């Protein structure tokens, strides 16, 4: 929004939303699949030998710089009056609202039908924790945590960076978030190599995460959400997931967090929110909270874009 003229920016925003509503994420020929394979190939070739931190940083810069450079060349090749179409495509490519809704519904349907094995299988597609032993309450809690957190990572951060830098911002965030998901682990393989990817994702999501927490606070149980955000959010190991999930749990008056199993090891996690353990109906409430928050910021952005255009 700061980098684009108001008219083309608004057209790109609305165009991307239309594509997202009509098609969601492409099931075939998704650009992220090719990007992921390229990232895997580069990691295999460069994540060996000395100075893994430097190697990982250079790999991150090379991948993102190369992709943004190609995007810039494509934008320059288009006539100026059609450049907004590329930004609309980038916004559609980066926005994960439709995907998040589809994944959550795919978990809720078998969960409500009592098919826990299928619910665990669907949950394992969007979380990194071990799901094999989760009961109904555990599945509901993990799904709600992922819903609230991805409301920030997959939706609000994309809106934020698109508002600031147009298609470049949306593309930067989505690719950086993907590399964090692939490399940002604390395992021996990625402890140093993936540190740049993890830290860059933290930086890019820092302000969007707090805007997300603010949105959850305004649209839910505000006093409890604010208290949980301020008191519990800083206790979480992730500087961005903590405020988001704490505010979301408080807004919904449920308790999240607690111990969870990752890669065969049980990890002690702080408790977030206050109230009863969530059920499947609370997962749906959480999804609706995310949707209302998205609508709030879309109204704000469209209003600001329209005002700039008219003035």
VOBA-1610 file (N, C-alpha, C; in pm, whole numbers, padded with zeros to 5 digits, always signed):
BEGIN
Unk+00083-00120+00000Unk+00000+00000+00000Unk+00087+00126+00000Unk+00199+00117+00071Unk+00290+00230+00074Unk+00370+00240-00054Unk+00383+00125-00125Unk+00467+00122-00243Unk+00387+00133-00372Unk+00257+00108-00368Unk+00175+00104-00488Unk+00079+00220-00490Unk+00039+00259-00613Unk-00068+00356-00627Unk-00197+00295-00572Unk-00285+00375-00512Unk-00404+00320-00446Unk-00494+00239-00539Unk-00514+00286-00664Unk-00603+00215-00755Unk-00555+00075-00787Unk-00432+00058-00840Unk-00380-00077-00868Unk-00369-00164-00743Unk-00331-00104-00630Unk-00320-00183-00507Unk-00455-00237-00466Unk-00560-00153-00473Unk-00693-00197-00435Unk-00743-00303-00532Unk-00715-00285-00662Unk-00755-00385-00760Unk-00686-00518-00735Unk-00556-00514-00699Unk-00483-00637-00671Unk-00536-00705-00546Unk-00568-00627-00443Unk-00624-00683-00320Unk-00755-00755-00347Unk-00846-00686-00415Unk-00977-00745-00442Unk-00965-00862-00540Unk-00876-00848-00639Unk-00855-00958-00733Unk-00802-01082-00665Unk-00706-01066-00574Unk-00654-01179-00501Unk-00759-01245-00413Unk-00845-01164-00352Unk-00952-01219-00269Unk-01052-01299-00352Unk-01082-01250-00471Unk-01174-01323-00559Unk-01114-01458-00599Unk-00985-01459-00636Unk-00919-01585-00671Unk-00919-01681-00553Unk-00892-01628-00434Unk-00890-01711-00313Unk-01028-01771-00286Unk-01132-01690-00302Unk-01268-01738-00276Unk-01311-01842-00378Unk-01270-01825-00503Unk-01315-01915-00610Unk-01237-02046-00614Unk-01106-02038-00595Unk-01023-02156-00618Unk-00941-02200-00499Unk-00920-02116-00399Unk-00834-02156-00290Unk-00694-02185-00340Unk-00627-02282-00279Unk-00493-02319-00324Unk-00503-02417-00441Unk-00417-02401-00542Unk-00419-02495-00655Unk-00378-02635-00609Unk-00451-02736-00653Unk-00419-02873-00613Unk-00309-02933-00700Unk-00292-02879-00819Unk-00186-02927-00908Unk-00102-02808-00952Unk+00025-02834-00972Unk+00116-02730-01020Unk+00126-02612-00924Unk+00123-02644-00795Unk+00137-02536-00697Unk+00281-02485-00699Unk+00302-02354-00712Unk+00439-02301-00715Unk+00521-02337-00592Unk+00455-02352-00477Unk+00528-02385-00355Unk+00590-02524-00360Unk+00530-02614-00439Unk+00587-02748-00452Unk+00724-02739-00519Unk+00730-02662-00627Unk+00859-02643-00694Unk+00959-02571-00605Unk+00912-02471-00532Unk+01000-02398-00440Unk+01051-02491-00331Unk+00963-02577-00279Unk+01005-02670-00175Unk+01109-02769-00224Unk+01092-02817-00346Unk+01191-02910-00400Unk+01325-02841-00421Unk+01320-02717-00466Unk+01443-02640-00484Unk+01512-02619-00350Unk+01432-02589-00246Unk+01488-02570-00112Unk+01550-02699-00059Unk+01485-02812-00083Unk+01540-02940-00038Unk+01672-02970-00108Unk+01677-02946-00239Unk+01799-02972-00315Unk+01913-02883-00266Unk+01884-02756-00242Unk+01987-02664-00196Unk+02034-02701-00056Unk+01942-02742+00029Unk+01979-02781+00165Unk+02069-02905+00164Unk+02037-03003+00080Unk+02120-03125+00074Unk+02262-03092+00029Unk+02275-02997-00061Unk+02408-02966-00115Unk+02489-02872-00026Unk+02421-02790+00052Unk+02493-02688+00127Unk+02499-02714+00277Unk+02414-02800+00330Unk+02410-02825+00474Unk+02508-02936+00511Unk+02634-02910+00488Unk+02739-03005+00524Unk+02870-02928+00537Unk+02960-02981+00615Unk+03088-02914+00633Unk+03083-02808+00740Unk+03178-02720+00736Unk+03191-02616+00839Unk+03097-02499+00812Unk+03082-02417+00915Unk+03005-02293+00912Unk+02861-02314+00861Unk+02786-02402+00926Unk+02647-02425+00881Unk+02559-02300+00894Unk+02589-02214+00993Unk+02509-02092+01006Unk+02526-02003+00884Unk+02650-01984+00839Unk+02676-01903+00721Unk+02616-01967+00597Unk+02631-02098+00585Unk+02575-02169+00470Unk+02423-02155+00465Unk+02358-02169+00580Unk+02213-02156+00584Unk+02166-02015+00553Unk+02241-01916+00601Unk+02207-01777+00572Unk+02219-01747+00423Unk+02328-01792+00363Unk+02348-01770+00220Unk+02242-01843+00138Unk+02205-01963+00180Unk+02101-02038+00109Unk+01967-01965+00116Unk+01936-01910+00234Unk+01811-01835+00252Unk+01810-01712+00161Unk+01919-01637+00161Unk+01927-01516+00078Unk+01919-01551-00070Unk+01987-01657-00109Unk+01988-01696-00251Unk+01848-01735-00298Unk+01778-01816-00218Unk+01645-01861-00258Unk+01546-01746-00267Unk+01538-01667-00160Unk+01441-01559-00160Unk+01478-01449-00258Unk+01608-01415-00263Unk+01651-01314-00358Unk+01625-01355-00500Unk+01651-01482-00531Unk+01628-01530-00667Unk+01481-01525-00705Unk+01394-01570-00614Unk+01250-01571-00644Unk+01195-01430-00658Unk+01236-01340-00569Unk+01188-01202-00578Unk+01245-01133-00701Unk+01367-01171-00740Unk+01424-01115-00862Unk+01346-01158-00986Unk+01310-01286-00992Unk+01229-01335-01103Unk+01094-01265-01106Unk+01035-01246-00988Unk+00907-01175-00979Unk+00921-01034-01033Unk+01030-00967-00998Unk+01053-00832-01047Unk+01068-00827-01198Unk+01137-00926-01256Unk+01152-00930-01402Unk+01017-00950-01470Unk+00934-01038-01411Unk+00801-01059-01468Unk+00718-00930-01461Unk+00728-00859-01350Unk+00653-00735-01336Unk+00699-00631-01437Unk+00830-00625-01461Unk+00882-00529-01558Unk+00841-00565-01700Unk+00822-00694-01726Unk+00784-00738-01860Unk+00639-00707-01892Unk+00556-00690-01790Unk+00415-00661-01813Unk+00395-00513-01842Unk+00297-00480-01926Unk+00261-00338-01941Unk+00219-00281-01806Unk+00249-00155-01783Unk+00223-00094-01652Unk+00077-00107-01610Unk-00014-00100-01705Unk-00157-00105-01670Unk-00201-00245-01627Unk-00117-00347-01650Unk-00155-00484-01614Unk-00070-00539-01500Unk+00022-00459-01448Unk+00110-00508-01342Unk+00033-00551-01218Unk-00084-00490-01195Unk-00163-00525-01077Unk-00210-00670-01080Unk-00220-00728-01201Unk-00261-00868-01212Unk-00158-00961-01149Unk-00031-00927-01165Unk+00074-01008-01103Unk+00069-00995-00952Unk+00040-00875-00902Unk+00027-00856-00758Unk-00094-00931-00704Unk-00203-00935-00781Unk-00321-01012-00741Unk-00287-01161-00732Unk-00209-01208-00830Unk-00167-01349-00827Unk-00081-01376-00704Unk+00014-01287-00674Unk+00102-01306-00559Unk+00022-01307-00429Unk-00077-01220-00418Unk-00161-01216-00298Unk-00239-01346-00284Unk-00296-01393-00394Unk-00369-01520-00394Unk-00276-01635-00355Unk-00157-01637-00414Unk-00059-01742-00387Unk-00019-01745-00239Unk-00007-01627-00180Unk+00044-01618-00043Unk-00064-01636+00063Unk-00188-01600+00033Unk-00295-01602+00133Unk-00340-01744+00162Unk-00352-01779+00290Unk-00387-01915+00326Unk-00522-01930+00393Unk-00614-01837+00371Unk-00743-01843+00439Unk-00825-01964+00396Unk-00835-01987+00268Unk-00914-02099+00216Unk-00852-02231+00261Unk-00719-02239+00255Unk-00651-02362+00294Unk-00672-02392+00442Unk-00662-02289+00527Unk-00682-02309+00670Unk-00823-02360+00698Unk-00922-02298+00635Unk-01061-02341+00654Unk-01079-02486+00611Unk-01022-02523+00496Unk-01038-02659+00445Unk-00974-02761+00539Unk-00854-02731+00590Unk-00786-02825+00679Unk-00862-02842+00811Unk-00913-02733+00865Unk-00986-02742+00992Unk-01116-02820+00974Unk-01188-02794+00867Unk-01312-02868+00841Unk-01283-03017+00821Unk-01170-03047+00755Unk-01133-03188+00732Unk-01105-03261+00863Unk-01066-03189+00966Unk-01047-03250+01099Unk-01179-03258+01174Unk-01258-03152+01164Unk-01383-03146+01241Unk-01483-03253+01198Unk-01493-03280+01070Unk-01593-03377+01024Unk-01573-03515+01086Unk-01457-03578+01075Unk-01440-03709+01139Unk-01440-03700+01291Unk-01394-03588+01346Unk-01394-03574+01491Unk-01536-03577+01545Unk-01626-03507+01480Unk-01766-03505+01525Unk-01836-03637+01498Unk-01788-03709+01395Unk-01848-03839+01363Unk-01790-03952+01448Unk-01692-03922+01532Unk-01631-04023+01617Unk-01521-04103+01551Unk-01479-04063+01431Unk-01371-04132+01359Unk-01238-04069+01400Unk-01188-04105+01518Unk-01067-04043+01570Unk-00942-04076+01488Unk-00926-04198+01435Unk-00808-04223+01351Unk-00799-04130+01231Unk-00912-04104+01163Unk-00910-04013+01049Unk-00886-03870+01094Unk-00945-03832+01209Unk-00922-03698+01261Unk-00774-03678+01294Unk-00711-03779+01354Unk-00567-03769+01384Unk-00486-03758+01255Unk-00526-03835+01156Unk-00454-03831+01027Unk-00462-03693+00963Unk-00580-03632+00967Unk-00596-03499+00910Unk-00522-03395+00993Unk-00523-03411+01126Unk-00452-03317+01212Unk-00302-03321+01187Unk-00247-03440+01163Unk-00103-03455+01141Unk-00056-03380+01017Unk-00149-03341+00931Unk-00110-03266+00810Unk-00077-03121+00841Unk-00122-03070+00956Unk-00102-02927+00983Unk-00026-02900+01112Unk+00010-03004+01188Unk+00087-02983+01311Unk+00209-03074+01309Unk+00310-03039+01388Unk+00433-03118+01393Unk+00436-03212+01514Unk+00341-03200+01605Unk+00339-03286+01723Unk+00294-03427+01686Unk+00323-03523+01773Unk+00276-03660+01753Unk+00127-03667+01784Unk+00051-03719+01690Unk-00095-03721+01703Unk-00152-03861+01728Unk-00067-03963+01725Unk-00116-04100+01726Unk-00192-04138+01852Unk-00161-04075+01965Unk-00226-04113+02091Unk-00326-04010+02140Unk-00356-03908+02061Unk-00446-03803+02107Unk-00590-03852+02114Unk-00659-03818+02222Unk-00801-03848+02233Unk-00881-03733+02174Unk-01013-03736+02190Unk-01098-03633+02132Unk-01060-03493+02183Unk-01037-03483+02315Unk-01001-03353+02373Unk-00865-03306+02320Unk-00771-03398+02310Unk-00638-03362+02260Unk-00641-03317+02116Unk-00722-03381+02034Unk-00736-03341+01894Unk-00798-03202+01885Unk-00900-03178+01965Unk-00966-03047+01964Unk-00869-02938+02006Unk-00791-02963+02111Unk-00697-02862+02159Unk-00590-02833+02054Unk-00532-02936+01996Unk-00427-02916+01896Unk-00481-02845+01773Unk-00602-02879+01732Unk-00662-02814+01615Unk-00689-02667+01641Unk-00739-02635+01760Unk-00768-02496+01793Unk-00639-02415+01803Unk-00535-02471+01863Unk-00407-02402+01871Unk-00355-02370+01731Unk-00362-02469+01641Unk-00314-02448+01504Unk-00400-02346+01431Unk-00530-02348+01454Unk-00620-02253+01390Unk-00585-02109+01429Unk-00569-02087+01558Unk-00539-01952+01605Unk-00401-01906+01557Unk-00303-01994+01565Unk-00167-01956+01525Unk-00160-01931+01374Unk-00223-02017+01296Unk-00219-01998+01151Unk-00304-01882+01103Unk-00399-01839+01189Unk-00468-01715+01157Unk-00371-01600+01143Unk-00263-01604+01221Unk-00158-01503+01210Unk-00061-01534+01097Unk-00005-01657+01098Unk+00100-01691+01002Unk+00051-01695+00858Unk-00067-01753+00838Unk-00113-01779+00702Unk-00204-01670+00645Unk-00257-01582+00732Unk-00353-01483+00683Unk-00309-01340+00716Unk-00301-01309+00846Unk-00276-01170+00885Unk-00140-01120+00841Unk-00038-01204+00852Unk+00095-01160+00809Unk+00097-01133+00659Unk+00026-01214+00582Unk+00018-01190+00438Unk-00052-01058+00409Unk-00163-01033+00477Unk-00234-00906+00460Unk-00143-00788+00497Unk-00070-00803+00606Unk+00017-00696+00653Unk+00125-00663+00550Unk+00195-00765+00503Unk+00305-00739+00411Unk+00258-00700+00272Unk+00139-00747+00233Unk+00083-00700+00107Unk+00044-00554+00118Unk-00010-00515+00234Unk-00047-00375+00255Unk+00074-00285+00246Unk+00190-00331+00292Unk+00309-00249+00292Unk+00383-00250+00158Unk+00399-00370+00100Unk+00488-00383-00016Unk+00422-00449-00137Unk+00291-00464-00134Unk+00224-00523-00249Unk+00264-00668-00269Unk+00271-00710-00396Unk+00302-00849-00427Unk+00436-00892-00374Unk+00535-00804-00374Unk+00667-00837-00321Unk+00657-00876-00173Unk+00580-00800-00097Unk+00566-00829+00045Unk+00497-00961+00071Unk+00389-00987-00004Unk+00316-01112+00015Unk+00403-01231-00021Unk+00478-01219-00132Unk+00565-01327-00175Unk+00679-01349-00076Unk+00740-01240-00030Unk+00847-01250+00068Unk+00801-01325+00192Unk+00685-01288+00244Unk+00639-01353+00366Unk+00610-01500+00345Unk+00540-01534+00235Unk+00503-01674+00214Unk+00626-01763+00196Unk+00723-01717+00120Unk+00843-01797+00098Unk+00927-01808+00224Unk+00940-01698+00300Unk+01014-01702+00425Unk+00946-01795+00525Unk+00814-01793+00530Unk+00739-01880+00620Unk+00756-02027+00581Unk+00762-02052+00450Unk+00782-02189+00401Unk+00920-02240+00440Unk+01023-02157+00425Unk+01158-02199+00463Unk+01168-02222+00613Unk+01098-02143+00691Unk+01097-02166+00835Unk+01034-02302+00865Unk+00925-02337+00796Unk+00860-02465+00817Unk+00949-02582+00775Unk+01037-02558+00678Unk+01124-02665+00630Unk+01256-02673+00705Unk+01312-02557+00742Unk+01446-02554+00799Unk+01451-02508+00945Unk+01346-02449+00995Unk+01352-02383+01125Unk+01336-02475+01244Unk+01403-02590+01243Unk+01394-02685+01353Unk+01518-02675+01442Unk+01504-02724+01564Unk+01617-02726+01657Unk+01683-02862+01661Unk+01669-02938+01557Unk+01732-03069+01548Unk+01878-03052+01511Unk+01961-03156+01530Unk+02102-03145+01492Unk+02123-03105+01346Unk+02033-03151+01259Unk+02049-03120+01116Unk+02028-02973+01086Unk+01936-02907+01159Unk+01897-02769+01124Unk+01927-02666+01233Unk+01989-02707+01342Unk+02008-02617+01454Unk+02077-02487+01412Unk+02181-02498+01331Unk+02253-02380+01284Unk+02215-02343+01141Unk+02201-02445+01056Unk+02169-02417+00917Unk+02036-02343+00904Unk+01938-02379+00984Unk+01806-02319+00973Unk+01782-02200+01062Unk+01887-02152+01131Unk+01867-02044+01227Unk+01824-01915+01158Unk+01883-01883+01044Unk+01844-01762+00971Unk+01698-01769+00929Unk+01655-01886+00878Unk+01515-01901+00836Unk+01420-01881+00953Unk+01456-01936+01069Unk+01370-01924+01187Unk+01365-01780+01237Unk+01480-01715+01245Unk+01483-01578+01296Unk+01417-01481+01199Unk+01438-01500+01070Unk+01375-01411+00972Unk+01223-01422+00980Unk+01172-01544+00998Unk+01028-01562+01010Unk+00976-01494+01136Unk+01052-01503+01245Unk+01012-01435+01369Unk+01002-01284+01347Unk+01099-01227+01277Unk+01100-01083+01254Unk+00982-01042+01165Unk+00960-01116+01057Unk+00853-01081+00964Unk+00715-01093+01028Unk+00702-01181+01126Unk+00571-01205+01187Unk+00551-01131+01319Unk+00652-01058+01366Unk+00643-00998+01499Unk+00524-00902+01509Unk+00518-00803+01423Unk+00409-00707+01431Unk+00275-00766+01386Unk+00269-00845+01275Unk+00141-00908+01241Unk+00085-00995+01352Unk+00173-01064+01427Unk+00123-01149+01536Unk+00055-01065+01643Unk+00107-00949+01672Unk+00048-00864+01774Unk-00080-00797+01725Unk-00088-00769+01597Unk-00214-00721+01540Unk-00319-00831+01543Unk-00276-00954+01522Unk-00369-01067+01533Unk-00419-01081+01675Unk-00328-01077+01771Unk-00368-01086+01912Unk-00463-00974+01948Unk-00437-00854+01896Unk-00527-00742+01922Unk-00665-00767+01863Unk-00669-00824+01743Unk-00797-00855+01679Unk-00876-00956+01761Unk-00810-01063+01805Unk-00878-01163+01888Unk-00930-01099+02017Unk-00850-01009+02073Unk-00890-00943+02198Unk-01014-00857+02178Unk-01017-00781+02070Unk-01130-00692+02045Unk-01259-00768+02014Unk-01248-00886+01952Unk-01366-00956+01902Unk-01410-01073+01991Unk-01343-01091+02105Unk-01381-01200+02196Unk-01403-01147+02337Unk-01372-01231+02435Unk-01379-01190+02575Unk-01259-01098+02601Unk-01279-00968+02582Unk-01167-00874+02571Unk-01080-00868+02696Unk-01141-00856+02812Unk-01062-00841+02935Unk-00979-00965+02963Unk-01039-01081+02947Unk-00966-01205+02971Unk-00858-01225+02864Unk-00891-01194+02739Unk-00793-01209+02630Unk-00672-01119+02654Unk-00696-00995+02696Unk-00586-00903+02722Unk-00499-00953+02838Unk-00564-01001+02943Unk-00489-01052+03058Unk-00402-01171+03016Unk-00460-01265+02944Unk-00384-01384+02902Unk-00270-01346+02808Unk-00297-01254+02718Unk-00193-01208+02626Unk-00075-01152+02703Unk-00102-01063+02799Unk+00006-00997+02870Unk+00077-01089+02970Unk+00003-01176+03036Unk+00062-01257+03141Unk+00117-01391+03091Unk+00051-01451+02995Unk+00089-01585+02952Unk+00169-01586+02822Unk+00140-01493+02732Unk+00207-01491+02602Unk+00358-01492+02611Unk+00420-01410+02699Unk+00566-01408+02707Unk+00628-01539+02757Unk+00548-01628+02818Unk+00602-01753+02870Unk+00622-01858+02763Unk+00560-01839+02648Unk+00569-01937+02540Unk+00705-01927+02472Unk+00755-02039+02419Unk+00889-02037+02361Unk+00896-01960+02230Unk+00785-01949+02159Unk+00781-01871+02036Unk+00736-01729+02068Unk+00812-01627+02025Unk+00775-01489+02058Unk+00649-01442+01988Unk+00605-01513+01886Unk+00486-01472+01811Unk+00366-01563+01838Unk+00390-01692+01846Unk+00279-01785+01872Unk+00221-01765+02010Unk+00306-01730+02108Unk+00258-01712+02245Unk+00150-01606+02257Unk+00177-01482+02215Unk+00073-01379+02224Unk-00054-01413+02146Unk-00037-01471+02028Unk-00152-01503+01944Unk-00241-01607+02011Unk-00181-01719+02055Unk-00262-01826+02114Unk-00315-01789+02251Unk-00237-01714+02328Unk-00286-01671+02460Unk-00406-01579+02445Unk-00396-01481+02355Unk-00509-01390+02333Unk-00630-01465+02278Unk-00605-01558+02184Unk-00715-01635+02127Unk-00783-01724+02230Unk-00702-01789+02315Unk-00760-01875+02419Unk-00842-01792+02516Unk-00790-01674+02555Unk-00866-01588+02644Unk-00993-01537+02579Unk-00985-01501+02451Unk-01102-01451+02380Unk-01213-01555+02374Unk-01175-01683+02370Unk-01273-01792+02361Unk-01305-01853+02498Unk-01234-01808+02603Unk-01252-01862+02739Unk-01230-02013+02744Unk-01120-02057+02686Unk-01081-02198+02692Unk-00936-02206+02736Unk-00892-02326+02772Unk-00754-02347+02813Unk-00680-02425+02706Unk-00569-02370+02660Unk-00483-02435+02562Unk-00346-02458+02625Unk-00252-02505+02544Unk-00117-02530+02593Unk-00111-02658+02672Unk-00017-02665+02765Unk+00005-02788+02840Unk+00100-02880+02766Unk+00134-02992+02828Unk+00232-03084+02772Unk+00187-03139+02637Unk+00285-03162+02549Unk+00259-03220+02418Unk+00382-03300+02377Unk+00362-03396+02288Unk+00468-03486+02245Unk+00516-03446+02106Unk+00647-03422+02093Unk+00708-03386+01967Unk+00825-03480+01939Unk+00820-03546+01823Unk+00929-03633+01780Unk+00965-03736+01887Unk+00862-03791+01952Unk+00883-03896+02050Unk+00919-03849+02189Unk+00929-03718+02210Unk+00965-03665+02341Unk+00855-03571+02392Unk+00823-03588+02519Unk+00719-03505+02578Unk+00779-03372+02621Unk+00714-03263+02580Unk+00761-03129+02612Unk+00661-03061+02705Unk+00714-02998+02809Unk+00630-02922+02901Unk+00607-02782+02843Unk+00482-02746+02823Unk+00447-02616+02768Unk+00358-02543+02868Unk+00370-02411+02875Unk+00282-02335+02965Unk+00135-02350+02925Unk+00048-02326+03019Unk-00095-02325+02990Unk-00136-02185+02947Unk-00224-02180+02849Unk-00270-02053+02793Unk-00421-02043+02808Unk-00469-01922+02831Unk-00612-01900+02843Unk-00664-01937+02980Unk-00794-01950+02990Unk-00859-01986+03116Unk-00996-02042+03083Unk-01031-02151+03151Unk-01161-02212+03126Unk-01146-02361+03107Unk-01246-02421+03044Unk-01246-02564+03022Unk-01160-02600+02901Unk-01123-02727+02892Unk-01052-02776+02774Unk-01145-02768+02654Unk-01097-02727+02537Unk-01187-02705+02423Unk-01239-02836+02364Unk-01360-02827+02310Unk-01418-02936+02235Unk-01429-02898+02088Unk-01493-02983+02009Unk-01503-02956+01866Unk-01580-02827+01838Unk-01679-02795+01922Unk-01755-02672+01902Unk-01667-02549+01925Unk-01567-02562+02013Unk-01475-02450+02036Unk-01380-02431+01918Unk-01346-02540+01850Unk-01264-02529+01729Unk-01339-02446+01625Unk-01468-02474+01611Unk-01550-02396+01517Unk-01559-02251+01561Unk-01570-02227+01690Unk-01571-02089+01741Unk-01439-02019+01711Unk-01329-02093+01725Unk-01199-02035+01694Unk-01186-02001+01547Unk-01236-02087+01460Unk-01232-02060+01317Unk-01315-01936+01284Unk-01428-01922+01349Unk-01512-01804+01325Unk-01447-01678+01380Unk-01373-01690+01490Unk-01299-01575+01543Unk-01195-01529+01442Unk-01124-01623+01382Unk-01026-01588+01279Unk-01095-01520+01161Unk-01206-01575+01118Unk-01278-01519+01004Unk-01328-01378+01032Unk-01383-01355+01151Unk-01429-01221+01186Unk-01312-01123+01191Unk-01199-01170+01242Unk-01081-01083+01248Unk-01030-01049+01109Unk-01032-01146+01020Unk-00992-01120+00880Unk-01085-01017+00819Unk-01214-01034+00840Unk-01311-00939+00785Unk-01286-00798+00838Unk-01255-00789+00967Unk-01226-00659+01027Unk-01111-00590+00955Unk-01002-00660+00933Unk-00886-00597+00870Unk-00906-00573+00721Unk-00985-00658+00657Unk-01016-00632+00516Unk-01097-00504+00501Unk-01192-00484+00592Unk-01270-00360+00589Unk-01179-00240+00610Unk-01086-00252+00706Unk-00991-00142+00732Unk-00905-00115+00608Unk-00849-00219+00550Unk-00759-00201+00435Unk-00833-00149+00313Unk-00949-00205+00285Unk-01027-00158+00170Unk-01070-00013+00192Unk-01107+00020+00316Unk-01145+00158+00345Unk-01030+00254+00326Unk-00911+00217+00374Unk-00795+00303+00357Unk-00756+00315+00210Unk-00760+00202+00139Unk-00726+00206-00003Unk-00824+00289-00082Unk-00952+00277-00052Unk-01054+00355-00123Unk-01039+00503-00094Unk-01009+00536+00032Unk-00994+00676+00069Unk-00875+00739-00005Unk-00764+00667-00010Unk-00647+00717-00082Unk-00677+00733-00232Unk-00751+00638-00287Unk-00783+00641-00429Unk-00874+00762-00461Unk-00975+00782-00376Unk-01069+00891-00401Unk-01006+01027-00377Unk-00913+01033-00282Unk-00850+01161-00251Unk-00731+01189-00343
//
